Amino acid sequence: MSQLDSIQKRAQEQFDRQSANYGKGHILADVDDVKAALALVPPSTGRKALDVATGAGHTGLYLAAQGWQVTLADLSPAMLERARATAKERGLSVETRQHPAETFPYGDATFDLVTCRVAAHHFSSPEKFVRETARVLRPGGALVLIDGSVEDGQPEAEEWLHQVEKLRDPSHARLLTPGAWTRLCEVAGLRAAHCELHPFKQPDLNWYFETAATSSENRARVLELVRTASPAVRALMRIGEEDGKIVWWWQRLTLVAVKG
Ligand SMILES: C[S@@+](CC[C@H](N)C(=O)[O-])C[C@H]1O[C@@H](n2cnc3c(N)ncnc32)[C@H](O)[C@@H]1O
């Protein structure tokens, strides 16, 4: 694997440490969002898929169960091990590869589908990731990207969320807006055929802290950010309390981009 940059190294360390939290009980095990996104992908004759930053493999293994020939890629060996174990449990055959999302070890026009779910906000260069995706897709192939996002034109909420995420999980890099993703796709030669935000309930701030093993100092700083959020941010994020738990709604982006 190529030399990792400091952001990639931080993500690798974080997810190697926390891999046990991303398995069966994790909210990402529910792949309804993946099913909905795949319904928007133009039909293709080929069935080769690459799942980038596969984590515990929830997305890639769903594809494999649907008959896709899938490569699961991640930079964390512990996450890949978890994905392999689940594949075995479910009797699914997949290939696993360890590499960063910014540099792919595949030839041009290798895949019909590239997926990347709830991971791109960790990438040191979303631009390189999109460029590499465009390179390895066959003409007519599609990128399905799902990630946390925030509306365009809401810089205050974007900054607030950035600070919260960075404190919760220091391997967080940046959430991009729909407009920013669309521009990256266009520059790389991918046409954004579908780009939509879906409100997604963050059900319990404490669970969210536990998943990332957030330090007690950073938990306190996040709680302070929640307490002092401006009325505009509070309204946009729908910050509230339910049964003693802090909840909020954030936006999850679904982008389907097609190679011409
Ligand atoms: C929340 S998990 C991904 C969830 C998964 N895609 C799913 O659908 O369940 C985030 C993953 O991104 C990986 N990751 C973070 N930065 C990366 C990078 N630059 N290149 C490759 N993988 C990366 C982490 O190792 C981790 O396994």
The ligand as a Gaussian input file, in Angstrom:
#p B3LYP/6-31G(d) Opt

LIG

0 1
 C      -18.214000       4.312000       9.086000
 S      -17.118000       3.255000       8.292000
 C      -17.819000       2.903000       6.712000
 C      -19.133000       2.266000       6.692000
 C      -19.421000       1.378000       5.498000
 N      -19.106000       2.005000       4.244000
 C      -20.851000       0.869000       5.526000
 O      -21.594000       1.037000       4.551000
 O      -21.206000       0.287000       6.567000
 C      -15.813000       4.332000       7.736000
 C      -14.678000       3.552000       7.089000
 O      -13.908000       4.453000       6.288000
 C      -12.581000       3.985000       6.304000
 N      -11.718000       5.080000       5.833000
 C      -11.554000       6.298000       6.385000
 N      -10.734000       7.040000       5.652000
 C      -10.353000       6.271000       4.588000
 C       -9.515000       6.485000       3.462000
 N       -8.902000       7.646000       3.255000
 N       -9.371000       5.477000       2.585000
 C      -10.001000       4.279000       2.771000
 N      -10.817000       4.023000       3.826000
 C      -10.994000       5.014000       4.717000
 C      -12.358000       3.583000       7.744000
 O      -11.260000       2.723000       7.902000
 C      -13.704000       2.931000       8.063000
 O      -13.642000       1.541000       7.899000

